[in-house]
């Protein structure tokens, strides 16, 4: 068996090749992060064997820096293993207490780690192409967070410029309210606006929901408003609303792409009541290839939902806290999906009620339900069967 260890960096990669007898086939060498470097590595491996089933290539998960090399190796049919840097670090420390971390040492360590028989799953084609879905769901996650901050700013600015408005509408974050504030971003401007124009503006933006009566109500409130007349804040409000509208358009475009991918993979996860394609896509994207996990417990550990364990001598910590390591995106998606599933599915609702009756805090009860949900998702994805909703 031939083992290849690669330490990935931005502009270059350090490689080390050995065999199962411990013989160094190619001592640490450096390849540039370009096509010539990739082909140089491939030629060295090819010169050793034509049977790539006898080859194991290991590299650390280093964000986007390993993506192009990973794709190249998989296209060439080389069994490739992506290793968590934490595992590599612990493996290196097990050999020596000295601080000896260099790129060349890391390449050697990765090759030895592959040789040691550590239980690693090779990176599959499914995992590689799943990166597109992961990229989209994480991008949407960041955009939604960005929009939420801007919405908070809108609420703050309206509280300064026209605080009475919030009680006159279901929510400030409506198309009709945004249209009103984009054109008339202060109580003084609304108060001085002609009633006909104000009525037309509200009717058009609300698609007929708001009529002349609502326009009169808003204008009368604006005339007696305690809101400040601050042109700088009005300008900030207009620009903030514009940014929210642009972000909403971007998020809609991202969601269309996510839905297109979800429609093509036919995942049974969306058959679970309460999980739509957005949340389902995030869970699927973060987990990736379910064949990498031998049990649902491994997914729980990957998400950081499994309890931490501490026992030493007579000390045994009985009330363990959640690890909260691993993918924070997966943890977020599972928690939020579980809350909705507990609303829409009777089985999960009863399970949540049972845990609450045991005296558990709501969030703790949700974490138990999340573990149950992971087991259900794992079974569905492995069997490719739809969720059988209890009557």
N, C-alpha and C positions, 0 to 999 in steps of 0.2 A: 504494500500500500504506500502511496506517495502523498505526503502532506505538504500543503502550501500555506504559509502564514503571510498575511498582507496587512501592514499597518498603513491605513489610509490617511492622507493629508490633502490639503487644498491643491497644491501644485505638483506633488510627487507622491509616490507610494514606495515603501520599503518592503521587499519580499524576501522570503526565506523558504527553501525547499529541502525537505528531508524525506527519509523513508522509514518504514516500520522497524528497521534494524538500527535506527539511530544514525545512519550514514548521511552526512551532509552532501546533498546532490548539487545544490547551488547555495553557496554562502550568501549572506545578506547582500542584496543588490537593489539599486534604486531605479525606478522607471518614472519618466515624466507622466503627468496626467493628461495624456493625449493619445491619439490613435497609434502612433509609433510605439509608445510605451506599452500600450495594451497588447499589441501584436508581438512585441518583444517577449512579454511574459508568456503569451500563448505558445510561442515557438519553443521556449525553454521547457514548458510542460510537455509539449508534443514530442520533443526530442527524447523524453524519458519513457513515454508509453503512448500507444495509440488507443488503449482501452481506458477510457475515462471513468469507467466504473471503479477503477483502482485508485482514483484520485479524490482527495478531499481538500477543498480550498476554504480557508477560513479568513474572515475579515470582520473588523469591529463595526458596529452600527454607529456611524459618525454623521448622522443627519443626511444632508443632500450630497455630501462629498463622495459617498461610496456608491451613489445611485448609478452613475454611468458605467463604472467598472463592473458593478454587479450585473447590469443588463448585458454587458459584453460577455462576461463569463457564462451567463445562463444561455445566451444565444449560441455559444460554442459548445454547449452540452456538458459543461463542467459542474459536478455537484458542489454547490456553494453553501456555506454556512455563515449566517450573520450572527455575531456574538455580542451580547451585551457587554459594554466596556467595564461594568462593575464586576462581571464574572472574570474577565481577563485580569483585572487589577487584583482580585482576591487570589487568583491562580498564581500570579507572579509573586505575590507576597508569601505564598506558601513555600516557596523555594528559598527565600532569603529575607532576613529582617532589614537588610540594607535598602536604602532608597535608590533603586537602579532602574529608573524609567527613562528610556530613550526610544526613538522610533525603531532602531535596529533591534533593541532588546524586545520590544513589543512584537515585532514580526516573528522573532524566534519563539516568544512565549505563545503566540497564537498557534503556531505549528505544533508545539509540544502539547498544547491543550487539545488540539485535534487528535493527536496521537494517543493521548491518555485514555481515550474512550469515554470522555464526558458525554453524558446523554444530551446530544444536540440534534435538532431537526434541521434538515437541509432546507434551504430557501426554495420554495416551489414557484412554478410559473404563475400559479394563482396569487401568491403573495406579491410577486413582482408587479403584476398588472393591477393588483388591488391598491397600489400606491396612488393611482389616479383618483380613486374614490376617496382615499384618505386625505389627499391634498385638497380636494374640493370641500370635504366636510370640515376640515380644520380651517380652511380659508373662510368658509361661511361662519364658523364659530367666532372667529376674530372679528369679522364684519358686523355680526349681530351684537357683540360686546361693544364695538365702537359706536354703533347706532344707539344702543341703550344709554351710553354716556351722554350722547348728544341730546337724547330725549330728556334726560335729567336737567341738562342746561336749559332746554326750552321751558320746562316747568319753573325753573329758577327765574328766568327772565320774565315770564308771564306774571309771576308773583310780584315782580317789581313794577311792570308796566301796566298790567290790567288784572289785578288779583281776583276780581269778581267773576271773570270769565269762566274760571274752573267750575263754578257752581251752576253755570248755565248750560253746560254740555256734558255728555256722559264721560268724555275724556278729552284732554287737550290734543291727543295724538290721533286726530281724525283728519281725513282729506279736507273736509270743509273748514275745519278750524285752521289748518295749515294754510289753506288758500286765503282765508281772511287775514291771518297774521302776516302772511308774505306781502300782501298789498297794504295792509293797515296795521303796522306793528306797534301800536300804542293805543291806550284808551282815548287820548285826545284826538287822534286821527280818526278813530271809529266814531267818536261823538260828533265830529264835524262833517262826516261823510253824508252825502245825500241819501235819503231813505231808499229811493228807487234803485240806485246803484248798489247799495248794501244788500237789498233784497235779491237783486239779480245775481250778485256775487255768491250769496249763500245758497240760493236755489240751484245754481249751476254746479257748484262744488259738491253739494249734497245730493245731487240728482233728484231734486224735488222734495227731499225730506224736510228741509227747512224752508218755511214760507215767510211772508211779510211779518207775521206775528213774532217769529223768532228774531227777525231783523230789528223790529221795534224793541223787543226785550233786551237785546244786546246793546243797542244804541242808548237806550235809557240808562242801563247800568254803566255804560261808558261815561255818560254825562255827569254822574255822581261818583265816579270812581276815585279812589284814593291813590291810584297808580301814578308813578312819577313820569314826568315828561323828560326823558333822557334820550336824545338822538343817537348817542353812542350805543346804548343798550338796544334800541330799536334796530339799528343796523346789525348788531350781533345776532339778534333774534332772526332777522331775515336770512342772514347767511347760514345760521345753524339749521333752519328749516330746509334751506336749499341743499345743505350737505346730507341731511336725513333723507331727502327725496332721492338724491343721487345714490346713496348707499342702499336704499330700498330697491332701486332699479338694479343695482349690481347683485344684491342678494337674490332677487327673483331670477336673474340670469344664471347664477350659480346653482340655484335650486332646480332649474330646468335641466341642467347638465347632470345633477345628482339623480334626478328622477329617471332620466334617460338610461343611466347606468344600472339603476335598480331594476328598471323594467327588463333590461337585457339579461340580468343574472338570475331573475326569478327566485329571489330568496324567500323562504317561508316565514321569515321573521315578521313581515308586515301582516301576516294572518293573525297575529296576536292582538287582541283588542287593546287599543290605546297606543300602539306603536305605528306611527306613520312612516312614510318613506324617508323623511329627513332624519329622525332619530334612529330608525332602523339602519340607515346607511352609515351613520356614525359608529354604531355598534359593530356592524359588519366590517367597516373599514379599519377600525382599531384592532379587532381580533385577527382579521386577515384569514389565512388558511386554517380552518378548524382542525385539519389533520395534524397541525403542529402540536396540538394539545391532546394528551391521552385521556384527560378527564375534565369535567367542569371545574374541579378544584384548581386545576392549573390556570384556567382562565381567571378565576377569582384572585389567585395570587398575582397574575399578570396585571390585573386591574387595581391591585392594592386593596382588595375588599376582604382578604382573609385576615384573621386576628393574628397579631404578633405573639410570639411565644418566648417566655423567659423563665428558665429554670436553672438554678445553680445550687448544688448542695441541698440544704434544707429550705432554701428560698424558692418558692413556686408562685409566680404572680398569677393569681386566679382570675383577675378581671383585666383581660388583655384588651388593648386598644387596637383599632384597625391600623394596618400597616401604612396605608396611603402612599405606597410606592407604586411604580409602574406608570401606566398611561392615565394621566389626569383627564384626558378627553374621554376615554372609555368609562372611567369612574363617573364623570359628569353625565354621560349619556345613559348609563345604566340606572343611576339614581333618579333622573328625571323621567325616564321611560317607566320605571317601576311605579312612580307616583301616579302616572296616567293609567297604567295597567290595573292598579289597585282600585281605580275608579270605575273602569269599564268592564272588568272581568270579575264575576262573582267568586270564583275560586280564590283569586288573589285578595279580593276584598275581605273574604272570610279569614284568610291567613293573617292579613294585617290586623284585623280586629282581634284575633286570637292573641297575637303578640302584644297588642296594646292592653288586653285584659290581663296579661301576665305582669303588667306594671312597667313595661318597657317604654322609654321615651319614643316619640314619633319617629325621629330620625334613626334610632336604633332598630325599631320595628321595620322601617323601610329598608334598612340594610339587610335584614333577614329576608325580606321579600325579594330584594335584589338578587340574593344568592339563589333563591328558588327560581327566579326568572332566568338566571344564567344557565341553570340546569335544564330548563325548558328549551331555551334557545339552542343549547348544545345538542339536545336530542333532535330537535327539528332540523337543524343544519346537517347533522350527520345522516339522518334518515331521509331528508328532503320531503318530509310530510308536512301538511298544513296543521295548524293548531286546532285541536278539537275542543271547542268551547263547551264547558259544562252547562247543562240546562239549569 
